[in-house]
Amino acid sequence: MKFGGGSLMMWGCMIWKGAGMACKIDGRMDADLYVQILEDELQQSLEYFNKSPEDILFQQDNDPHKQEDHDYEVMVWPAQSPDLNPIEHLWFILKRRLAEYPEPPKGIAELWERVEREWERIEAVTC
C-alpha cells in the first residue's frame, strides 16, 4: 500500500469462508519470515475458520523464497498470472476503500490502522 509519505507491505490470506489474518511486514520478506507468517497468521486463520492444512489447497505466488517446505499442499499455477490469483481482487477492494478516505493518512501507523479496519470489513461473499 502506498501513500504520500511512504508505503506499507502486508501479507493476507483468504478462504471461501472469508478473509483471514493480515499482518504488516517490517523490512524484507525472506524465506524465514515467510515460513514464520505461515506458522502464525495462516495457522491462526485456519483455526479461526475451523480448518486444518489438509482442508485447503494453498496458493502462493511463484517467488522462489516462498518455495520452502511447509505442511500445505500448494496449487501449481502459471508465473506472471496475477489475474488468476483470487486474493488480487481483495487487494483491489482494499486499495479502493483506502482511496475513499477524505484525507491521506498522516503516517504508516495511521495507514496500517485503516488497512486493518478495511480488511476486517471484507465479507465472506467477496472471498
DSSP file (Angstrom, degrees, kcal/mol; ACC not computed):
  #  RESIDUE AA STRUCTURE BP1 BP2  ACC     N-H-->O    O-->H-N    N-H-->O    O-->H-N    TCO  KAPPA ALPHA  PHI   PSI    X-CA   Y-CA   Z-CA
    1    1 A M              0   0    0      0, 0.0     7,-2.8     0, 0.0     2,-0.3   0.000 360.0 360.0 360.0 133.5    0.0    0.0    0.0
    2    2 A K  E     +A    7   0A   0      5,-0.2     2,-0.3   109,-0.0     5,-0.2  -0.863 360.0 165.8-116.0 150.6    1.4    3.4   -0.9
    3    3 A F  E >   -A    6   0A   0      3,-2.7     3,-1.9    -2,-0.3   105,-0.0  -0.912  54.7 -78.6-149.2 176.7    0.6    6.8    0.3
    4    4 A G  T 3  S+     0   0    0     -2,-0.3     3,-0.1     1,-0.3   102,-0.1   0.766 125.3  39.5 -52.1 -33.7    2.2   10.3    0.1
    5    5 A G  T 3  S-     0   0    0    100,-0.2     2,-0.3     1,-0.1    -1,-0.3   0.295 126.0 -53.1-105.1  10.5    4.8    9.6    2.8
    6    6 A G  E <   -A    3   0A   0     -3,-1.9    -3,-2.7   101,-0.1     2,-0.3  -0.996  58.3 -85.6 154.6-158.5    5.8    6.1    2.2
    7    7 A S  E     -A    2   0A   0     -2,-0.3     2,-0.4    -5,-0.2    -5,-0.2  -0.934  18.6-143.5-147.2 168.8    4.5    2.6    1.7
    8    8 A L        -     0   0    0     -7,-2.8     2,-0.4    -2,-0.3    18,-0.1  -1.000   8.0-151.9-139.0 132.7    3.5   -0.5    3.7
    9    9 A M  E     +B   25   0B   0     16,-0.6    16,-3.2    -2,-0.4     2,-0.3  -0.885  23.4 172.9-106.1 139.8    3.9   -4.1    2.8
   10   10 A M  E     -B   24   0B   0     -2,-0.4     2,-0.4    14,-0.3    14,-0.2  -0.936  25.6-142.1-140.7 163.3    1.5   -6.7    4.2
   11   11 A W  E     +B   23   0B   0     12,-2.5    12,-2.8    -2,-0.3     2,-0.3  -0.976  27.4 166.1-122.5 140.0    0.6  -10.3    3.9
   12   12 A G  E     -B   22   0B   0     -2,-0.4     2,-0.3    10,-0.2    10,-0.2  -0.968  14.8-159.5-147.8 163.8   -3.0  -11.5    4.0
   13   13 A C  E     -     0   0B   0      8,-1.1     7,-3.0    -2,-0.3     2,-0.3  -0.929   3.4-168.7-141.3 165.9   -5.0  -14.7    3.2
   14   14 A M  E     -B   19   0B   0     -2,-0.3     2,-0.3     5,-0.3     5,-0.2  -0.988   4.0-172.6-150.5 153.3   -8.5  -15.7    2.4
   15   15 A I  E >   -B   18   0B   0      3,-2.4     3,-2.2    -2,-0.3   112,-0.1  -0.832  52.3 -85.3-133.9 178.9  -10.6  -18.9    2.1
   16   16 A W  T 3  S+     0   0    0      1,-0.3   111,-0.1    -2,-0.3     3,-0.1   0.659 126.5  58.8 -62.5 -14.2  -14.1  -19.4    0.9
   17   17 A K  T 3  S-     0   0    0      1,-0.3    -1,-0.3   110,-0.1     2,-0.3   0.529 121.0 -75.6 -92.1  -7.4  -15.4  -18.6    4.4
   18   18 A G  E <   -B   15   0B   0     -3,-2.2    -3,-2.4   106,-0.2    -1,-0.3  -0.836  66.7 -34.0 143.3-179.7  -13.8  -15.1    4.4
   19   19 A A  E     -B   14   0B   0    103,-0.5    -5,-0.3    -2,-0.3     3,-0.1  -0.551  56.1-155.2 -74.4 136.4  -10.7  -13.0    4.8
   20   20 A G  E     -     0   0B   0     -7,-3.0    -1,-0.1     1,-0.3    22,-0.1   0.059  41.3 -38.1 -91.4-154.7   -8.2  -14.5    7.2
   21   21 A M  E     -     0   0B   0     20,-0.5    -8,-1.1    -9,-0.1     2,-0.4  -0.260  51.5-160.1 -67.6 154.8   -5.4  -12.8    9.2
   22   22 A A  E     -B   12   0B   0    -10,-0.2     2,-0.4    -3,-0.1   -10,-0.2  -0.978   7.1-169.6-131.5 147.7   -3.4  -10.0    7.8
   23   23 A C  E     -B   11   0B   0    -12,-2.8   -12,-2.5    -2,-0.4     2,-0.3  -0.998  22.9-121.5-141.2 147.3    0.0   -8.8    9.0
   24   24 A K  E     -B   10   0B   0     -2,-0.4     2,-0.6   -14,-0.2   -14,-0.3  -0.656  26.2-141.7 -82.0 137.9    2.2   -5.8    8.4
   25   25 A I  E     -B    9   0B   0    -16,-3.2   -16,-0.6    -2,-0.3     2,-0.6  -0.909  10.6-161.4-106.9 117.5    5.7   -6.7    7.2
   26   26 A D        -     0   0    0     -2,-0.6     2,-0.2     2,-0.1   -18,-0.0  -0.862  62.5 -13.8 -96.7 124.7    8.5   -4.7    8.5
   27   27 A G  S    S-     0   0    0     -2,-0.6     2,-0.3     2,-0.1   -18,-0.1  -0.536 112.1 -13.6  87.1-153.8   11.6   -4.9    6.4
   28   28 A R        -     0   0    0     -2,-0.2     2,-0.7     1,-0.0     5,-0.1  -0.613  58.6-125.3 -91.0 144.6   12.3   -7.5    3.7
   29   29 A M        +     0   0    0     -2,-0.3     2,-0.2    -4,-0.1    36,-0.1  -0.803  42.0 165.6 -85.6 117.0   10.3  -10.6    3.1
   30   30 A D     >  -     0   0    0     -2,-0.7     4,-2.5     1,-0.0     5,-0.2  -0.710  52.6 -90.9-122.0 179.2   12.7  -13.6    3.2
   31   31 A A  H  > S+     0   0    0     -2,-0.2     4,-2.4     1,-0.2     5,-0.2   0.882 123.9  51.2 -60.4 -40.9   12.2  -17.3    3.4
   32   32 A D  H  > S+     0   0    0      1,-0.2     4,-2.1     2,-0.2    -1,-0.2   0.928 112.3  45.4 -64.5 -44.7   12.4  -17.3    7.2
   33   33 A L  H  > S+     0   0    0      2,-0.2     4,-2.5     1,-0.2    -2,-0.2   0.904 111.9  53.1 -64.7 -40.4    9.9  -14.6    7.7
   34   34 A Y  H  X S+     0   0    0     -4,-2.5     4,-2.3     1,-0.2    -2,-0.2   0.932 109.8  46.7 -61.4 -46.4    7.6  -16.2    5.1
   35   35 A V  H  X S+     0   0    0     -4,-2.4     4,-2.4     1,-0.2    -1,-0.2   0.897 111.2  53.3 -62.7 -39.6    7.6  -19.5    7.0
   36   36 A Q  H  X S+     0   0    0     -4,-2.1     4,-1.9     2,-0.2     5,-0.2   0.901 108.1  50.2 -61.7 -41.0    7.0  -17.7   10.3
   37   37 A I  H  X>S+     0   0    0     -4,-2.5     5,-1.9     2,-0.2     4,-0.7   0.909 110.5  49.6 -63.9 -41.9    4.0  -15.9    8.8
   38   38 A L  I  <>S+     0   0    0     -4,-2.3     5,-1.3     1,-0.2    -2,-0.2   0.915 112.4  47.9 -62.6 -41.2    2.6  -19.3    7.6
   39   39 A E  I  <5S+     0   0    0     -4,-2.4    -1,-0.2    -5,-0.2    -2,-0.2   0.815 127.1  25.4 -69.5 -29.5    3.1  -20.8   11.0
   40   40 A D  I  X5S+     0   0    0     -4,-1.9     4,-2.7    -5,-0.2     5,-0.2   0.880 130.3  25.6 -97.9 -75.7    1.5  -17.8   12.8
   41   41 A E  I  X5S+     0   0    0     -4,-0.7     4,-2.2    -5,-0.2   -20,-0.5   0.902 125.3  45.2 -64.5 -45.3   -1.0  -15.9   10.6
   42   42 A L  I  ><S+     0   0    0     -5,-1.9     4,-2.5     2,-0.2    -1,-0.2   0.940 115.4  47.7 -65.9 -43.8   -2.1  -18.7    8.3
   43   43 A Q  H  ><S+     0   0    0     -5,-1.3     4,-2.4    -6,-0.3    -2,-0.2   0.909 111.7  50.4 -62.9 -41.3   -2.4  -21.2   11.1
   44   44 A Q  H  X S+     0   0    0     -4,-2.7     4,-2.5     2,-0.2    -1,-0.2   0.886 109.8  51.8 -62.1 -38.2   -4.4  -18.7   13.1
   45   45 A S  H  X S+     0   0    0     -4,-2.2     4,-2.0     2,-0.2    -2,-0.2   0.926 109.7  48.4 -64.2 -44.5   -6.7  -18.1   10.1
   46   46 A L  H  <>S+     0   0    0     -4,-2.5     5,-3.4     1,-0.2    -2,-0.2   0.919 112.3  48.9 -62.3 -42.7   -7.3  -21.8    9.6
   47   47 A E  H ><5S+     0   0    0     -4,-2.4     3,-1.3     3,-0.2    -1,-0.2   0.907 108.2  54.3 -63.0 -41.1   -8.1  -22.2   13.3
   48   48 A Y  H 3<5S+     0   0    0     -4,-2.5    -1,-0.2     1,-0.3    -2,-0.2   0.895 114.1  41.0 -58.8 -40.8  -10.5  -19.3   13.2
   49   49 A F  T 3<5S-     0   0    0     -4,-2.0    -1,-0.3    -5,-0.1    -2,-0.2   0.314 116.0-116.0 -90.9   8.6  -12.3  -20.9   10.3
   50   50 A N  T < 5S+     0   0    0     -3,-1.3     2,-0.3     1,-0.2    -3,-0.2   0.911  72.2 131.2  57.8  45.9  -12.1  -24.4   12.0
   51   51 A K      < -     0   0    0     -5,-3.4    -1,-0.2    -6,-0.1    -2,-0.1  -0.848  45.2-147.5-123.9 160.2   -9.9  -25.8    9.1
   52   52 A S    >   -     0   0    0     -2,-0.3     3,-2.0    -3,-0.1     4,-0.4  -0.790  37.3 -99.4-119.8 167.1   -6.7  -27.7    9.0
   53   53 A P  G >  S+     0   0    0      0, 0.0     3,-1.0     0, 0.0    20,-0.5   0.816 122.7  61.0 -55.6 -29.9   -3.9  -27.6    6.4
   54   54 A E  G 3  S+     0   0    0      1,-0.2    18,-0.0    18,-0.1    -3,-0.0   0.694  96.7  61.2 -70.6 -17.4   -5.3  -30.8    4.9
   55   55 A D  G <  S+     0   0    0     -3,-2.0     2,-0.3     2,-0.0    -1,-0.2   0.591 100.7  61.6 -84.2 -11.3   -8.6  -28.9    4.2
   56   56 A I    <   -     0   0    0     -3,-1.0     2,-0.6    -4,-0.4    17,-0.5  -0.803  65.1-142.4-121.7 157.0   -7.0  -26.3    1.9
   57   57 A L        -     0   0    0     -2,-0.3     2,-0.3    15,-0.1    17,-0.2  -0.977  36.7-140.0-110.2 111.5   -5.2  -26.1   -1.4
   58   58 A F  B     -c   74   0C   0     15,-3.1    17,-3.3    -2,-0.6     2,-0.5  -0.562  15.5-163.5 -83.3 130.3   -2.7  -23.3   -0.7
   59   59 A Q        +     0   0    0     -2,-0.3     2,-0.3    15,-0.2    17,-0.1  -0.955  18.1 159.5-113.7 130.9   -2.0  -20.7   -3.5
   60   60 A Q        -     0   0    0     -2,-0.5     7,-0.0    15,-0.4     6,-0.0  -0.923  44.0 -91.0-138.6 164.1    1.1  -18.5   -3.3
   61   61 A D        -     0   0    0     -2,-0.3    18,-0.1     1,-0.1     5,-0.1  -0.230  41.9-107.2 -71.7 173.2    3.0  -16.5   -5.8
   62   62 A N        +     0   0    0     16,-0.1    -1,-0.1     3,-0.0     5,-0.1   0.118  65.4 143.1 -92.2  22.4    5.9  -18.2   -7.6
   63   63 A D    >   -     0   0    0      1,-0.1     3,-2.0     3,-0.1     4,-0.2  -0.464  53.6-133.5 -61.7 126.4    8.6  -16.3   -5.7
   64   64 A P  G >  S+     0   0    0      0, 0.0     3,-1.7     0, 0.0    -1,-0.1   0.816 102.3  60.5 -56.7 -33.9   11.5  -18.7   -5.2
   65   65 A H  G 3  S+     0   0    0      1,-0.3     3,-0.3     2,-0.1   -31,-0.1   0.646  99.9  58.6 -71.7  -9.4   11.9  -17.8   -1.5
   66   66 A K  G <  S+     0   0    0     -3,-2.0    -1,-0.3     1,-0.2    -3,-0.1   0.372  80.4  87.5 -95.6   4.3    8.4  -18.9   -0.9
   67   67 A Q    <   +     0   0    0     -3,-1.7    -1,-0.2    -4,-0.2    -2,-0.1   0.079  61.8 134.9 -90.7  25.3    9.0  -22.4   -2.1
   68   68 A E        -     0   0    0     -3,-0.3     2,-0.3     1,-0.1    -3,-0.0  -0.245  67.5 -88.7 -68.8 160.2   10.1  -23.5    1.3
   69   69 A D        +     0   0    0      2,-0.1     2,-0.3     0, 0.0    -1,-0.1  -0.559  62.6 148.1 -70.0 130.3    9.0  -26.8    2.8
   70   70 A H        -     0   0    0     -2,-0.3   -35,-0.0     2,-0.2   -31,-0.0  -0.919  58.4 -98.7-152.1 176.6    5.7  -26.4    4.8
   71   71 A D  S    S+     0   0    0     -2,-0.3     2,-0.4     2,-0.1    -2,-0.1   0.185  85.3 102.5 -89.0  17.5    2.7  -28.5    5.5
   72   72 A Y  S    S-     0   0    0    -15,-0.0     2,-0.5   -18,-0.0    -2,-0.2  -0.854  72.1-126.2-109.5 134.9    0.4  -27.1    2.9
   73   73 A E        -     0   0    0    -17,-0.5   -15,-3.1   -20,-0.5     2,-0.4  -0.669  35.8-144.5 -73.0 123.1   -0.5  -28.6   -0.5
   74   74 A V  B     -c   58   0C   0     -2,-0.5     2,-0.3   -17,-0.2   -15,-0.2  -0.775   4.9-127.2-101.6 132.8    0.4  -25.9   -2.9
   75   75 A M        -     0   0    0    -17,-3.3     2,-0.5    -2,-0.4   -15,-0.4  -0.565  21.3-134.7 -72.8 133.9   -1.5  -25.2   -6.1
   76   76 A V        +     0   0    0     -2,-0.3    -1,-0.0   -17,-0.1   -17,-0.0  -0.795  38.6 157.5 -89.3 129.8    0.6  -25.1   -9.2
   77   77 A W        -     0   0    0     -2,-0.5     4,-0.1     8,-0.0     8,-0.0  -0.983  43.7 -79.8-151.8 159.5   -0.2  -22.2  -11.4
   78   78 A P    >   -     0   0    0      0, 0.0     3,-0.5     0, 0.0     6,-0.1  -0.227  45.6-111.7 -66.8 146.0    1.5  -20.1  -14.2
   79   79 A A  T 3  S+     0   0    0      1,-0.2   -18,-0.0   -18,-0.1   -16,-0.0  -0.304  98.2  24.8 -67.2 157.7    4.0  -17.4  -13.4
   80   80 A Q  T 3  S+     0   0    0      1,-0.1    -1,-0.2     2,-0.0     3,-0.1   0.872  86.9 124.1  54.5  42.9    3.1  -13.8  -14.0
   81   81 A S    X   +     0   0    0     -3,-0.5     3,-1.9     1,-0.1     4,-0.3  -0.447  16.3 152.9-129.1  59.7   -0.6  -14.5  -13.8
   82   82 A P  G >  S+     0   0    0      0, 0.0     3,-1.4     0, 0.0     6,-0.3   0.785  70.6  68.2 -62.3 -24.2   -2.0  -12.2  -11.1
   83   83 A D  G 3  S+     0   0    0      1,-0.3     6,-0.1    -3,-0.1    -2,-0.0   0.716  98.7  51.9 -67.0 -18.3   -5.4  -12.3  -12.8
   84   84 A L  G <  S+     0   0    0     -3,-1.9    -1,-0.3    -6,-0.1     3,-0.1   0.473  88.8  93.1 -92.8  -3.6   -5.6  -16.0  -11.7
   85   85 A N    X   -     0   0    0     -3,-1.4     3,-1.8    -4,-0.3     4,-0.4  -0.811  65.2-155.2 -95.5 109.9   -4.8  -15.2   -8.1
   86   86 A P  T >> S+     0   0    0      0, 0.0     3,-1.3     0, 0.0     4,-0.7   0.795  89.2  62.9 -56.6 -31.4   -8.1  -14.7   -6.2
   87   87 A I  H 3> S+     0   0    0      1,-0.3     4,-2.3     2,-0.2     3,-0.3   0.745  85.3  75.3 -70.5 -18.8   -6.6  -12.5   -3.5
   88   88 A E  H <> S+     0   0    0     -3,-1.8     4,-2.0    -6,-0.3    -1,-0.3   0.846  91.8  56.2 -58.1 -31.7   -5.7   -9.9   -6.1
   89   89 A H  H <> S+     0   0    0     -3,-1.3     4,-2.2    -4,-0.4    -1,-0.2   0.867 105.9  49.9 -68.1 -36.0   -9.4   -9.0   -6.1
   90   90 A L  H  X S+     0   0    0     -4,-0.7     4,-2.9    -3,-0.3    -2,-0.2   0.900 108.4  52.4 -68.0 -39.3   -9.2   -8.4   -2.3
   91   91 A W  H  X S+     0   0    0     -4,-2.3     4,-2.7     2,-0.2     5,-0.2   0.916 109.5  50.4 -61.4 -41.1   -6.1   -6.2   -2.8
   92   92 A F  H  X S+     0   0    0     -4,-2.0     4,-2.4     2,-0.2    -2,-0.2   0.940 112.1  46.3 -61.0 -47.8   -8.0   -4.2   -5.3
   93   93 A I  H  X S+     0   0    0     -4,-2.2     4,-2.5     1,-0.2    -2,-0.2   0.920 113.0  50.2 -60.9 -44.8  -11.0   -3.7   -3.0
   94   94 A L  H  X S+     0   0    0     -4,-2.9     4,-2.3     1,-0.2    -2,-0.2   0.933 111.8  46.9 -60.9 -47.4   -8.7   -2.8   -0.1
   95   95 A K  H  X S+     0   0    0     -4,-2.7     4,-2.0     1,-0.2    -1,-0.2   0.892 111.7  51.7 -63.0 -39.6   -6.9   -0.2   -2.2
   96   96 A R  H  X S+     0   0    0     -4,-2.4     4,-0.8    -5,-0.2    -1,-0.2   0.926 110.6  47.8 -63.3 -44.7  -10.1    1.3   -3.5
   97   97 A R  H >< S+     0   0    0     -4,-2.5     3,-0.6     1,-0.2     4,-0.4   0.893 110.8  51.3 -64.2 -39.3  -11.5    1.6    0.1
   98   98 A L  H >< S+     0   0    0     -4,-2.3     3,-1.1     1,-0.2    -1,-0.2   0.872 106.3  55.0 -65.4 -35.4   -8.3    3.2    1.3
   99   99 A A  H 3< S+     0   0    0     -4,-2.0    -1,-0.2     1,-0.2    -2,-0.2   0.700  97.1  66.9 -70.0 -18.7   -8.5    5.7   -1.6
  100  100 A E  T << S+     0   0    0     -4,-0.8    -1,-0.2    -3,-0.6    -2,-0.2   0.590  72.3 108.9 -80.3 -10.7  -12.0    6.7   -0.5
  101  101 A Y  S <  S-     0   0    0     -3,-1.1    -3,-0.0    -4,-0.4     0, 0.0  -0.452  72.7-133.8 -65.3 139.0  -10.8    8.3    2.8
  102  102 A P  S    S+     0   0    0      0, 0.0    -1,-0.1     0, 0.0    -3,-0.0   0.808  88.1  37.6 -67.8 -28.6  -11.2   12.1    2.5
  103  103 A E  S    S-     0   0    0      0, 0.0     3,-0.1     0, 0.0    -2,-0.0  -0.946  88.5-114.1-122.8 143.3   -7.7   12.7    3.9
  104  104 A P        -     0   0    0      0, 0.0  -101,-0.1     0, 0.0    -5,-0.0  -0.367  47.3 -90.1 -67.7 155.4   -4.5   10.8    3.4
  105  105 A P        -     0   0    0      0, 0.0  -100,-0.2     0, 0.0  -101,-0.1  -0.313  26.3-132.7 -64.8 151.7   -3.0    9.0    6.4
  106  106 A K  S    S-     0   0    0      1,-0.1     2,-0.3    -3,-0.1     3,-0.1   0.558  78.2 -23.3 -83.1  -8.2   -0.6   11.1    8.5
  107  107 A G  S  > S-     0   0    0      1,-0.1     4,-2.2  -101,-0.0     5,-0.2  -0.977  80.8 -71.5 179.2-179.8    1.9    8.2    8.6
  108  108 A I  H  > S+     0   0    0     -2,-0.3     4,-2.8     1,-0.2     5,-0.2   0.872 123.7  56.7 -60.9 -39.4    2.5    4.5    8.4
  109  109 A A  H  > S+     0   0    0      1,-0.2     4,-2.0     2,-0.2    -1,-0.2   0.925 109.9  44.0 -61.3 -44.6    0.8    3.8   11.7
  110  110 A E  H  > S+     0   0    0      2,-0.2     4,-2.1     1,-0.2    -1,-0.2   0.886 112.2  53.4 -68.2 -37.7   -2.5    5.5   10.6
  111  111 A L  H  X S+     0   0    0     -4,-2.2     4,-2.6     1,-0.2    -2,-0.2   0.933 109.2  48.8 -60.5 -45.2   -2.3    3.8    7.2
  112  112 A W  H  X S+     0   0    0     -4,-2.8     4,-2.9     1,-0.2     5,-0.2   0.888 107.8  54.8 -64.0 -38.5   -2.0    0.4    9.0
  113  113 A E  H  X S+     0   0    0     -4,-2.0     4,-2.3     1,-0.2    -1,-0.2   0.919 111.0  45.7 -58.5 -43.1   -5.0    1.2   11.2
  114  114 A R  H  X S+     0   0    0     -4,-2.1     4,-2.8     2,-0.2     5,-0.3   0.911 111.1  52.4 -66.5 -42.5   -7.0    1.9    8.1
  115  115 A V  H  X S+     0   0    0     -4,-2.6     4,-2.8     1,-0.2     5,-0.2   0.946 111.4  46.6 -58.6 -48.7   -5.8   -1.3    6.4
  116  116 A E  H  X S+     0   0    0     -4,-2.9     4,-2.1     1,-0.2    -1,-0.2   0.921 112.9  49.8 -59.8 -44.4   -6.8   -3.3    9.4
  117  117 A R  H  X S+     0   0    0     -4,-2.3     4,-0.7    -5,-0.2    -2,-0.2   0.932 115.8  41.4 -60.5 -47.2  -10.2   -1.7    9.6
  118  118 A E  H  < S+     0   0    0     -4,-2.8     4,-0.5     1,-0.2     3,-0.4   0.854 111.1  56.2 -72.9 -34.7  -11.0   -2.2    6.0
  119  119 A W  H >< S+     0   0    0     -4,-2.8     3,-1.3    -5,-0.3    -1,-0.2   0.915 105.8  52.0 -61.2 -42.4   -9.6   -5.7    5.9
  120  120 A E  H 3< S+     0   0    0     -4,-2.1    -1,-0.2     1,-0.3    -2,-0.2   0.736 102.8  60.3 -67.3 -21.8  -11.9   -6.7    8.7
  121  121 A R  T 3< S+     0   0    0     -4,-0.7     2,-0.3    -3,-0.4    -1,-0.3   0.587  75.4 113.2 -81.5 -10.5  -14.9   -5.3    6.7
  122  122 A I    <   -     0   0    0     -3,-1.3  -103,-0.5    -4,-0.5     2,-0.2  -0.479  63.4-139.7 -67.6 124.8  -14.3   -7.7    3.8
  123  123 A E    >>  -     0   0    0     -2,-0.3     3,-1.3  -105,-0.1     4,-0.8  -0.499  15.8-117.0 -88.4 154.8  -17.3  -10.1    3.7
  124  124 A A  G >4 S+     0   0    0      1,-0.3     3,-1.0  -107,-0.2  -106,-0.2   0.849 112.7  63.7 -57.4 -37.2  -17.1  -13.8    3.1
  125  125 A V  G 34 S+     0   0    0      1,-0.3    -1,-0.3     2,-0.2  -107,-0.1   0.796  98.7  56.4 -60.8 -27.0  -19.2  -13.4   -0.1
  126  126 A T  G <4        0   0    0     -3,-1.3    -1,-0.3     1,-0.2    -2,-0.2   0.801 360.0 360.0 -71.7 -29.7  -16.4  -11.3   -1.5
  127  127 A C    <<        0   0    0     -3,-1.0    -1,-0.2    -4,-0.8    -2,-0.2   0.451 360.0 360.0 -82.2 360.0  -13.9  -14.2   -1.0
